[in-house]
Amino acid sequence: MSFQQAIQILKNLPEAYQKEVLNFIEFIAQKNQREPMALAQPSKRGGFGSLKGTIWMSPDFDELLDDFEDYR
C-alpha cells in the first residue's frame, strides 16, 4: 500500500476513526523514538547460575511427607 492510498483510506473514514488513527500514529512515533535507546543498551539478564545462592531448599526436601505414609 502506498502512502497516497493510505491517505485516501484515512480521508474516507469517519472523523472519530481518523482521530483514532492519528493517535495511533503518534503513539508509534513516540515508541520509535524510545526503542533505539532500549535496543542499544546491553541486557542486564544473567546467564546460567546467576541466581546461585539466592534460593534455599530444605535438606529433607525429597523425603516422604508424613501425610503420605499410607501410600508407601
N, C-alpha and C positions, 0 to 999 in steps of 0.2 A: 504494500500500500504506500502510495506516495504522500508527501506532506500535503499537497493540494487536495488529494482525495480525503485525507483525514480532516482538513479544514471544512470541506464541503459537508461531510457527515456531521461534524460539530455544529455547523450552521443550521442543519435540518432538525437538530434536537430541540426539545422544549427548553426554555431558559433555565429551569431548575436543574435539568440534567447537564446543561452547559456549565453551570456553576460547579456541579459535582466533578465534572471532567477537569475543569481548571484547578480546583482544589487538589485533585489527584496529581496533576502535572506539577503543581507547586511542591507537593509532598515528595515526589520523585526527585525533583531538582534539589531540594534540601538534603535528601538522603544521599544523592550523588556527591554532594559537597562533603558530607561526613565520611563516607565509606573509604575514599582513598587514604585518609589518615589511619583508619582502623586496619586497613589491609597492609599498610607499611610497617606497623608495629609487630614485633615478634610475639608469638604465642607465649603466654605465661604458664601453660599447662606443663606439668612434669611428665616424665617418662615412667617406665616400669619401676616400681619400688619407691616412687616419690612419697608415698604415704606410709612407708615403713616406720614402725614405732608409734604411729598415731592411733592404732586400733589394738585393743586388748581383748584377749579371749581366755576364758577360764581354762585351766589345765584339764578339768574333767568335762569339757565340752562334749566330747564324743561318748561319754558314759551314758548308760541307760537311765532314764528318769525313773524315780520310784513309782510314779503313776502308771508306768508301763510294765511293771514286774509280772503282771498276769499274762502278758503276751510273749514271754520268753520261751 
